[in-house]
Amino acid sequence: MQNNTDPGFKIPGNQADPNAKPSAEPTLSPVPPGGAPAATAPGAPIEVAPVQGAPATDTSTRDLAIGGAVFLVLLIVFFFARNAYSNHLVRRRVAPSSADTAGWLMFFGLAFLSAAAVLAVLNASKFLTLAITGTLLVLGVASLAGALVTGRR
């Protein structure tokens, strides 16, 4: 009589069994900095080294300060442009209330567009998404369109 040594189950990806199907998941073997694989005890956790060259998504404080300063300067420039646009519309015989509304819409439209541009330059991988940049662009274009429509009355 022959002894049955088969435990009744097989570990997937076992190279000792020629009938086993190959596993779709790659096996990770721990490699210490010396380069030779280390022997680990069964059930011991396997440590995997972090991937070298992974893109960093963190924005430094210096970059944020520079971006904030550029945005603040642009807001000041847009405020003076708003005043000039409102005065221009009043000289063209547009009602002062409509001219003021058109000026503020132009200010906010330019502010939204410049905010999208500054955020995209600061950290494109983090801020250049449909939720952030897309919303700012839609609001900016809608505000500029509203300024043009309001300024024609």
Helices and strands as residue ranges (DSSP letters): H 61-91, H 96-122, H 124-127, I 130-134, H 135-150
